[in-house]
């Protein structure tokens, strides 16, 4: 643990041999904390592990191509799916013959919409869960397995599924019993949000046509740049960690990202890694992703920025923002990358950066102690068969105005919609974010339920207590019964709304629970106009 001003010093980090001790997986790096670093840092050996599996990966690629699937659907939540989400966005141009889809929602209309589009005779499902016990993943598996049985027959059903999980998990057992086409047992010492450079990232990448050899080459260079062999002042991860911690010490803890347009999806992976790893013990750094850009002078004093710049993109607008931020004296850190493939190096840079930052904050980067609270209350709601959240706000406008007016300059707003995602809904929520930033000077984050429960949910409950929460939900007409479960998708979604609401309240968070009874986009736009005209 580094105390006081020493936290800003390269010399202090070097004297304490922070870099070499991370590589050696030294648990004494954290002060008075039991941190199981040995069981959570297998990603430090990524290249060595991938090298040992090279032939195996090449064989899988050949087998996958031979089956000529039209669609691959990865079902997973949080760290088990976010890497695939990033990769499918970045490498879409490679997906000529096979479309890659990530399913991380249980909104019934979204699930049904996807199901109706699939050609089940030519679709591969990747079921991804480290623990093998992720409720949403298991439920979605049951639904789609049943669909495959109906379309392709029981005997062949397993051949349309692949599992990525830990050895001995429930999913491992299910995959064996159901004769899955492949079962990938991930190294036990790689946690979910740190799993990008394991089966959870590599197998989806192979389905997208990415070369393993090129992945190894890119990661190796970044690992060398983060090793004890380079000067600490040239260490890519330590430079970034010191930037984060120095701003955090100066209350600039709203880490706002600017991305070249092609890189936008990468922000959601970083968001989970930072939020879930550092947001605990009342501390943390709040990652702000895809927030609408406002006038530079409208940003609060709690901001610092990271600008990810892909050289091949059109960057004129972001370059201008970068220069304005520097001119205003707002901290901004630029990371230039040359190609999409460099994203593999960035996965590693950020993992090392976050661990180094956690040491300086003295928080355990590998646990998520407040996530279980939401699960407990969700289970209670399911047991009590609460079909409808009962504590929703009766006057949303007045409650929002009251909440937003009674904040200090270091607060931020988390907008958490349990709604069916669409581009139109996203634009509506972006307009709401812009109004909050420009009118109140507050940073904003968005987390779609239930997937944020597996990503930034830890941050909202266990991190900085300056968060103000807007939970949005709607009763859906569409619903789906799931084989082997006593509740529907809609009932589970309602229980999750209620469960996280209670967990947030127990942690002392101010929450507006907003039930939308009419059209969601029109309702959100109405509130946005109200805020713009009232303030």
Beta strands, then each sheet from edge to edge (+ up, - down):
strand 1: 71-75
strand 2: 99-103
strand 3: 123-128
strand 4: 161-166
strand 5: 182-186
strand 6: 254-259
strand 7: 286-288
strand 8: 303-310
strand 9: 332-337
strand 10: 412-418
strand 11: 443-446
strand 12: 467-473
strand 13: 510-515
sheet 1: 2+ 1+ 3+ 4+ 5+
sheet 2: 7+ 6+ 8+ 9+
sheet 3: 11+ 10+ 12+ 13+
end
